[in-house]
Amino acid sequence: MNNYTLLIIIAVGVIALMSIVFGLDVLKMSMSVQDYAIFVDPIVDNQNLFVTGRVSIQNIGAKPLTNIHINFGDGDILDIPSLKPGNKIIVSPPPDNSMKFVMITADNDIFVNKAYRTPPKMVGMMGS
């Protein structure tokens, strides 16, 4: 067997192995690995004249989430019956809410408690 042929076979084998490893890694990122999982992102946006808040909620699990209970604090509560896998909703707390934290519970032992975050201001954007 020629030395170049052996070198080409080894190179093709290494490339194939790397393709399999990276392909499986990308596949794991695109498919949900848990049955029940939720992503929550509470944002408070302080403008010069007013303050707005919003909470992004996304079902990142493989099965629907049911009986979603959103507690904005200050006694403000919102209930959502279900959220299908991959779906995302954006909800806002009432205007008089202090917007310190949001607590979300759902069936199948889902519990998330997060403080609101303030996005960075960009030059030229409203409120910066």
DRENKEDO-87088 format. One record per residue: x, y, z negated of N, C-alpha, C, O in turn; residue in three letters. Coordinates in pm, whole numbers, plus 50000, padded with zeros to 5 digits. Layout:
<nodes>
XYZXYZXYZXYZALA...
</nodes>
This chain:
<nodes>
500854988350000500005000050000500895012450000501885013149927MET500545021650079501305033950094501165042549968500105042549905ASN502215049749931502185058449812501125069349824500475072749725ASN500945074849945499935085349964498525079749947497665086449891TYR498305067849993496985061649978496665059649831495545062249787THR497635055049755497435053149611497165066449541496305067349453LEU497895076849581497695090149524496305095549557495655101649471LEU495835093449679494485097849720493415090249642492435096249600ILE493595077449623492625069549547492545074249403491455075349347ILE493685077149342493695082149204493025095849197492235098449106ILE493315104649291492725118149292491205117349309490475124449239ALA490725109049399489285107449420488645101649294487545105849257VAL489305092249229488765086549105488655096948994487665097348922GLY489675105348980489655115848878488545125848909487825130048818VAL488395129749034487345139249072485965133249045485075140148996ILE485795120649078484505114049053484205113448903483075115948862ALA485195110148823485005109548677484655123348621483775124548537LEU485355133648668485045147248622483645151448664482935157948587MET483225147848784481875151148831480825144548744479815150848712SER481035132248705480075125148619480015131748482478925134148430ILE481155134748423481185140748290480515154448291479655157148206VAL480885163248386480285176548392478825176048432478015183948383PHE478465166848521477075165248561476175161248446475075166448431GLY476645152048363475855148048247475745159248145474725160548079LEU476795167248133476765178548040475745188948085474985194148003ASP475705192048214474725201648267473325195848256472385203248226VAL473155183148280471845176748268471325177648125470125179548103LEU472215176348028471815177347887471325191347854470415192847772LYS471895201647916471465215447891470105218247953469345226247899MET469785212048065468545215048135467365206648085466215210048113SER467615195948015466535187547963466485189047811467515189847745MET465265189347759465145190247614465485176747552465095166247602SER466205177247442466655165047378465835161747253465955150847198VAL465005171347208464155169047092462695169547134462345176447230GLN461865162347063460435162647093459815176047053459025181647128ASP460175181046934459585193346883460695203146845461465200746752TYR460765214246917461755224646888461205238046935460415238747029ALA461635248646867461125261946898462275271946896463195270846816ILE462195281846985463155292846988462405305546951461355308347008PHE462925313046856462285325246808463285336746815464425335346769VAL462865348046873463735359746883462945372246847462275378046933ASP463005376646719462315388946680463195401146704464355401546662PRO462635411146772463375423246806462595435346758461385436146777ILE463285444846696462705457746661463485468346738464715468646736VAL462745477046806463355487246890463025500946834461875505446842ASP464015507546776463835520746716464055531546820465185533946863ASN462985537946861463055549246954463085562146871462945561646749GLN463245573346936463255586046865461905589246803461845594646693ASN460825586146874459495589946829458685578546769457725580946696LEU459055566346798458265554846751459135542446738460265542046787PHE458575532446672459255519646653458365508646709457185508046675VAL458925500146794458155488846848458835475846808460055475246794THR458045465846792458565452646759457915442146847456765443546888GLY458655431546874458095420346950458825407746908459985407946868ARG458105396846917458655383746881458465374447000457335371747041VAL459575369647056459515359847165459545345947103460405342847021SER458585337747144458485324147093458435314747213457575316247300ILE459355305047217459395295747329459475281447277460235278447185GLN458675272847336458715258647303459845252347385459725250847507ASN460945248747319462085242747389462135227747367463135221247399ILE461065222147313460975207747292460325200947411459935207447508GLY460215187747403459635179847511458135177947496457475173747591ALA457575180847379456135179047354455505192147311456205201147264LYS454185193547327453505206047290453575208647139453515199447058PRO453715221447105453645225646965452195229146934451515235347016LEU451725225146817450335227946780450285235046646451205234146564THR449185242246624448925249646501450085258846463450645257746354ASN450435267646553451535277046530451005288446443450015294946477ILE451665290746332451255300746234452385311046224453485307946180HIS452095323546267453105334146268452805343746155451735349846151ILE453755345246062453625354545950454615365945974455825363945966ASN454075377946003454915389546029455365396445901456155405945907PHE454895391945786455145398845660454075409345637453285412245726GLY454045414845518453055424945479451625419745492450685427745505ASP451435406645489450095400845499449555399745640448385396145659GLY450365402745741449925402045881450235388245937451385384045942ASP449175381245980449295367346025448605365746160447575371946186ILE449185357246246448605353946375448695338946393449755333046370LEU447595332546434447585318146459447415315546609446575321746674ASP448215306346661448135302346801447895287246802448655279746740ILE446855282646873446515268346868447595259046924447895248846862PRO448185262447039449205253547096450075261047195449725271647245SER451235255047222452185260547318452825248747391453465240147330LEU452655248447523453155237347604454685237947616455265248647600LYS455335226647644456795226447660457255236047769456705236247879PRO458265244047737458825253547832458115266947835458665276747885GLY456895267747780456165280347781456715290047679457235286047574ASN456595302947711457095313647625455995324047609455325327647706LYS455825328847487454885339647461455615350747388456605348447320ILE455105362947404455655374447333454505380747256453495384847315ILE454655381547125453625387547039454235399446967455445400346949VAL453355408546926453805420546855453125421446720451935418346708SER453855425646618453225427846488452355440446493452535448746582PRO451435441846399450635454146394451535466346376452635465146324PRO451065478146420451905490246415452375494246275453455500046261PRO451595491346173451965495446038452815485245964453065486745844ASP453265474746033454075464245972455495469345947456015477346025ASN456125464845838457485469245805458555462845893459685467845899SER458235451945962459125444946056460475441545994461525445246047MET460445434645883461665429945816462025415745859463185412545884LYS460985407045867461225393045901459975387445969458915393645967PHE460135375846029459015368246083459215353646041460325348346048VAL458135347345999458185333445955457185325446039456005328846045MET457665315046105456825307146195456835292646150457895286746127ILE455635287046138455485272846107454585266646213453775273546275THR454735253646232453895246046324453865231646278454625227646190ALA452995223846338452935209646306454275202946337455115208646407ASP454475191046285455685183146304456915189646241458005189246297ASN456715195646123457805201146040458615212046109459835212646093ASP457965220646185458635232046246458555243746147457465247346102ILE459695249546114459755261246026460935269946069462075265246073PHE460665282646099461705292146136461445305046061460325310146061VAL462475310345996462385323045926463545331645977464705328345955ASN463215342746046464265351146103463995365746073462855370246067LYS465075373146053464995387546037464975393946177465545388446272ALA464335405346187464325412546314465725417446345466485421146255TYR466065417446472467355422846514467115434946602466065436246664ARG468085443746606468005455746689468925453846809470125451746791THR468385454546931469255452847047470205464747061469865475847020PRO471365462647119472305473847137471755484147235471075480647332PRO472055496647208471595507447297472585508947413473795507947395LYS472025511247531472865513247648472745527647694471685533847683MET473835533047745473865546747791472855548547904472825540647999VAL472055558847893471065561647997469715555247973468745558448042GLY469625546147875468355539647845467565548247747468135556147672MET466255546547748465385554247659465735551347513465895539747474MET465875561647432466155559947290467615559247255467955558347137GLY468505559747355469945558647324470555572047296471745572947268SER
</nodes>
